[in-house]
Amino acid sequence: MNADLAASQSRDWRTPLELSLLGAIWGCSFLFMRVAVPSFGPYALVEVRLVLGALVLLPFLWKARALFPARRWLWLAPIGLINSALPFVLFAYAAERAPAAIGAICNAMTVLFAALIAFLFFGEKIGMRRAIALLVGFAGVVVLATAKVSGLSIGAAVIAGAAASLLYGLGVNLVKRHMTGLPSAAAAAATLGCASLWMLPMAITHWPQAAVPFNAWACAVALGVLCTGLAFLMFYRLIGRIGPARASTVTYLIPLFGAAFAWLFLGEPVTLAMLIAGALILGSVAVSQR
């Protein structure tokens, strides 16, 4: 009995720490994109990220290769495009044009878009509370899109970030319906690998002509290895231990870490409009998940 109690207390202590660490890692991803994308451009940076993330997870795919017959790749390939390649490019595009916090805030909309797409296309109930939460979250996006940072309009970046979150929301629903029963890390390796193949032609034709600085390469490698490959492993481990609902609370931490790191390391401002938009979006996510 005492051993069970000690193990339970250990898990209770470990879970918030791992959630915070994962939120910090994914918050860092927007900082890394902001630093690396001016040198790489969106397509080349995303290709580096996808290839490295897939390589980290490749041993899990190799171990479970018997579960991936040819017919299953007919779904894995489009899911890789929708859930990785296109949103990564959109977030990188946003990082070129707006502070890192903008993409991090928009990322929180994924939960709301997932609920909306499940309602519109897959017949799931949404309920009055979630419907109101969606409206409040979209109001936050409008506040963000109409704001200015250092006198510059960030509307295009906000639209790109919101579109990326919409694709994530669609990807969540496709994964739930077409990848159930597959080992999560192996499935992630497969979709990332497919996404890298989708992006390869654009990466080749848009590869930077000038030498890429060391700090940009360091951020690109960290983005692929840490924020994609290793972060996915952490997330799936959390889902296995505490369930998807509790694991998804990491959504609340990503904008906080993203804004904090951008302010601390890049000196990017955190404006009143960003705070209001972040509060509306995160509040709506919290209400929708109750």
C-alpha positions as CSV (number, residue, x, y, z in Angstrom):
1,M,0.0,0.0,0.0
2,N,2.8,2.4,0.9
3,A,4.6,1.6,-2.3
4,D,1.4,2.3,-4.3
5,L,1.0,5.6,-2.5
6,A,4.6,6.6,-3.2
7,A,4.3,5.7,-6.9
8,S,1.1,7.8,-7.1
9,Q,2.7,10.7,-5.4
10,S,5.7,10.4,-7.8
11,R,3.4,10.5,-10.8
12,D,1.5,13.5,-9.5
13,W,4.8,15.4,-9.1
14,R,6.2,14.3,-12.4
15,T,3.1,15.1,-14.6
16,P,3.1,18.9,-14.1
17,L,6.8,19.1,-14.5
18,E,6.7,17.2,-17.8
19,L,3.7,19.3,-19.0
20,S,5.7,22.4,-18.2
21,L,8.8,21.1,-20.0
22,L,6.8,20.2,-23.1
23,G,5.1,23.6,-23.1
24,A,8.5,25.2,-22.9
25,I,9.9,23.1,-25.7
26,W,7.0,23.8,-28.0
27,G,7.0,27.5,-27.0
28,C,10.7,27.5,-28.0
29,S,9.8,26.3,-31.5
30,F,8.4,29.7,-32.4
31,L,11.5,31.4,-31.1
32,F,13.7,29.0,-33.2
33,M,11.5,29.6,-36.3
34,R,11.8,33.3,-35.8
35,V,15.6,33.1,-35.7
36,A,16.1,30.6,-38.5
37,V,13.5,31.4,-41.1
38,P,15.1,34.7,-42.4
39,S,18.2,32.6,-43.5
40,F,16.5,29.4,-44.7
41,G,13.1,30.6,-45.9
42,P,10.0,28.7,-44.9
43,Y,10.3,25.7,-47.3
44,A,13.9,24.8,-46.6
45,L,13.5,25.3,-42.9
46,V,10.4,23.1,-42.7
47,E,12.2,20.4,-44.8
48,V,15.1,20.3,-42.3
49,R,12.6,20.2,-39.4
50,L,10.6,17.3,-40.9
51,V,13.6,15.2,-41.9
52,L,15.2,15.5,-38.5
53,G,12.0,14.9,-36.7
54,A,11.3,11.8,-38.8
55,L,14.9,10.4,-38.2
56,V,14.5,10.7,-34.4
57,L,11.3,8.6,-34.6
58,L,12.4,6.3,-37.3
59,P,13.5,3.4,-35.0
60,F,9.9,3.2,-33.7
61,L,8.6,2.9,-37.3
62,W,11.1,0.2,-38.1
63,K,10.1,-1.8,-35.1
64,A,6.4,-1.6,-36.0
65,R,6.9,-1.9,-39.8
66,A,4.6,-4.9,-40.0
67,L,1.7,-2.7,-39.0
68,F,2.2,-0.4,-42.0
69,P,1.1,-2.2,-45.1
70,A,1.0,-0.4,-48.4
71,R,-2.7,0.4,-48.2
72,R,-2.3,2.3,-44.9
73,W,0.1,4.8,-46.6
74,L,-2.8,6.0,-48.7
75,W,-4.0,7.8,-45.5
76,L,-0.6,8.4,-43.9
77,A,0.6,10.5,-46.9
78,P,-2.3,13.0,-46.9
79,I,-2.3,13.2,-43.1
80,G,1.4,14.1,-43.3
81,L,0.6,16.9,-45.7
82,I,-2.4,18.3,-43.6
83,N,-1.0,17.7,-40.1
84,S,2.7,18.6,-40.6
85,A,3.9,20.0,-43.9
86,L,1.4,22.7,-44.6
87,P,1.0,24.0,-40.9
88,F,4.7,24.0,-40.4
89,V,5.1,26.2,-43.6
90,L,2.3,28.5,-42.5
91,F,3.9,29.0,-39.0
92,A,7.3,29.6,-40.6
93,Y,5.7,32.2,-42.9
94,A,4.1,33.9,-39.9
95,A,7.5,33.8,-38.1
96,E,9.0,35.8,-41.0
97,R,6.4,38.6,-40.6
98,A,5.5,38.9,-36.9
99,P,6.9,38.3,-33.4
100,A,7.2,34.7,-32.3
101,A,4.4,35.2,-29.8
102,I,1.9,35.6,-32.6
103,G,2.3,32.1,-33.9
104,A,2.3,30.7,-30.4
105,I,-1.0,32.4,-29.5
106,C,-2.6,31.3,-32.8
107,N,-1.5,27.7,-32.1
108,A,-3.9,27.6,-29.1
109,M,-6.8,27.7,-31.6
110,T,-6.1,24.1,-32.6
111,V,-8.4,22.7,-29.9
112,L,-11.3,24.9,-31.0
113,F,-10.8,24.1,-34.7
114,A,-10.7,20.4,-33.9
115,A,-14.1,20.6,-32.2
116,L,-15.5,22.7,-35.0
117,I,-14.4,20.3,-37.7
118,A,-15.6,17.3,-35.8
119,F,-19.0,19.0,-35.6
120,L,-19.2,20.1,-39.2
121,F,-17.9,17.0,-41.0
122,F,-17.9,14.1,-38.6
123,G,-21.2,14.5,-36.8
124,E,-19.9,15.1,-33.3
125,K,-22.0,17.2,-30.9
126,I,-20.5,20.6,-30.0
127,G,-22.9,21.9,-27.4
128,M,-23.8,25.5,-26.4
129,R,-20.7,26.0,-24.2
130,R,-18.3,25.0,-26.9
131,A,-20.1,27.1,-29.5
132,I,-19.8,30.2,-27.4
133,A,-16.1,29.3,-26.7
134,L,-15.5,29.1,-30.4
135,L,-17.0,32.6,-31.0
136,V,-14.9,34.0,-28.2
137,G,-11.8,32.4,-29.6
138,F,-12.4,33.8,-33.0
139,A,-12.9,37.2,-31.5
140,G,-9.4,36.8,-30.0
141,V,-8.1,36.1,-33.5
142,V,-9.8,39.2,-34.8
143,V,-8.3,41.3,-32.1
144,L,-4.9,39.9,-32.9
145,A,-5.2,40.3,-36.7
146,T,-6.2,43.9,-36.4
147,A,-3.4,44.8,-34.0
148,K,-0.1,46.4,-34.8
149,V,3.3,45.6,-33.3
150,S,6.0,48.4,-33.5
151,G,3.7,50.2,-36.0
152,L,3.6,47.2,-38.4
153,S,0.5,45.3,-39.3
154,I,0.6,41.6,-38.4
155,G,-2.7,40.5,-40.1
156,A,-1.1,38.3,-42.7
157,A,0.9,36.4,-40.0
158,V,-2.2,36.0,-37.8
159,I,-4.2,34.6,-40.8
160,A,-1.3,32.2,-41.6
161,G,-1.2,31.0,-37.9
162,A,-4.9,30.6,-37.7
163,A,-4.9,28.6,-41.0
164,A,-2.1,26.4,-39.6
165,S,-4.2,25.7,-36.5
166,L,-7.2,24.9,-38.7
167,L,-5.2,22.3,-40.5
168,Y,-4.0,20.9,-37.2
169,G,-7.6,20.6,-36.1
170,L,-8.4,18.8,-39.3
171,G,-5.4,16.6,-38.8
172,V,-6.5,15.7,-35.3
173,N,-9.8,14.4,-36.6
174,L,-8.1,12.4,-39.4
175,V,-5.6,10.9,-37.1
176,K,-8.4,9.8,-34.7
177,R,-10.3,8.1,-37.4
178,H,-7.6,6.6,-39.6
179,M,-4.6,5.9,-37.3
180,T,-6.3,4.4,-34.3
181,G,-4.5,1.3,-33.0
182,L,-1.1,2.3,-34.5
183,P,1.9,2.9,-32.2
184,S,1.9,6.7,-31.8
185,A,5.6,7.3,-32.3
186,A,5.8,5.0,-35.3
187,A,2.7,6.7,-36.9
188,A,4.3,10.1,-36.2
189,A,7.5,9.0,-37.9
190,A,5.5,7.8,-40.9
191,T,3.5,11.1,-41.3
192,L,6.6,13.2,-40.8
193,G,8.5,11.2,-43.4
194,C,5.6,11.6,-45.9
195,A,5.5,15.3,-45.1
196,S,9.2,15.7,-45.9
197,L,8.6,14.1,-49.3
198,W,5.7,16.5,-50.0
199,M,8.0,19.4,-49.1
200,L,11.1,18.2,-50.9
201,P,10.5,19.8,-54.3
202,M,9.8,23.2,-52.8
203,A,12.8,22.9,-50.5
204,I,15.1,22.1,-53.4
205,T,13.9,25.0,-55.5
206,H,13.9,27.4,-52.6
207,W,17.1,26.3,-50.9
208,P,19.1,29.4,-49.7
209,Q,21.7,30.6,-52.1
210,A,23.8,32.3,-49.4
211,A,25.6,30.5,-46.6
212,V,23.3,29.8,-43.6
213,P,24.8,31.2,-40.3
214,F,25.6,28.9,-37.5
215,N,22.9,30.2,-35.2
216,A,20.2,29.6,-37.9
217,W,21.5,26.0,-38.4
218,A,21.5,25.5,-34.6
219,C,17.9,26.7,-34.3
220,A,16.8,24.5,-37.3
221,V,18.4,21.4,-35.8
222,A,16.8,22.1,-32.4
223,L,13.5,22.7,-34.2
224,G,13.7,19.2,-35.8
225,V,15.3,17.1,-33.1
226,L,14.0,18.7,-29.9
227,C,10.7,20.4,-30.9
228,T,9.5,17.8,-33.3
229,G,11.0,14.4,-32.7
230,L,11.7,14.3,-29.0
231,A,8.7,16.5,-28.2
232,F,6.4,14.1,-29.9
233,L,7.8,11.2,-27.9
234,M,7.2,13.2,-24.6
235,F,3.6,14.0,-25.7
236,Y,2.7,10.4,-26.6
237,R,4.2,9.2,-23.3
238,L,2.1,11.7,-21.4
239,I,-1.0,10.6,-23.3
240,G,-0.3,7.0,-22.4
241,R,0.0,7.9,-18.7
242,I,-2.6,10.6,-18.1
243,G,-4.9,10.4,-21.1
244,P,-5.3,12.8,-24.1
245,A,-7.6,15.3,-22.2
246,R,-5.1,16.1,-19.5
247,A,-2.1,15.9,-21.9
248,S,-3.8,18.5,-24.1
249,T,-3.6,21.1,-21.3
250,V,-0.1,21.8,-22.6
251,T,-2.0,24.0,-25.1
252,Y,-2.3,26.6,-22.4
253,L,1.4,26.8,-21.7
254,I,2.7,27.1,-25.3
255,P,1.7,30.8,-25.8
256,L,3.0,31.8,-22.4
257,F,6.4,30.2,-23.0
258,G,6.5,31.4,-26.6
259,A,5.8,35.1,-25.6
260,A,8.2,34.9,-22.7
261,F,11.1,33.5,-24.7
262,A,10.6,36.0,-27.5
263,W,10.6,38.8,-25.1
264,L,13.6,37.5,-23.1
265,F,15.9,36.4,-25.9
266,L,14.8,38.6,-28.9
267,G,13.5,41.7,-27.1
268,E,10.1,41.4,-28.9
269,P,7.3,43.4,-27.3
270,V,4.3,41.9,-25.6
271,T,1.5,44.4,-26.5
272,L,-1.9,45.0,-24.8
273,A,-3.6,43.6,-27.9
274,M,-1.6,40.4,-27.7
275,L,-2.5,40.0,-24.0
276,I,-6.2,40.6,-24.7
277,A,-6.2,38.2,-27.7
278,G,-4.3,35.6,-25.8
279,A,-6.7,35.8,-22.8
280,L,-9.7,35.5,-25.2
281,I,-8.2,32.5,-27.0
282,L,-6.9,30.6,-24.0
283,G,-10.0,31.4,-22.0
284,S,-12.2,30.0,-24.8
285,V,-10.0,26.8,-25.0
286,A,-10.3,26.4,-21.2
287,V,-14.1,26.7,-21.3
288,S,-14.4,24.3,-24.3
289,Q,-12.4,21.6,-22.6
290,R,-14.2,21.6,-19.3
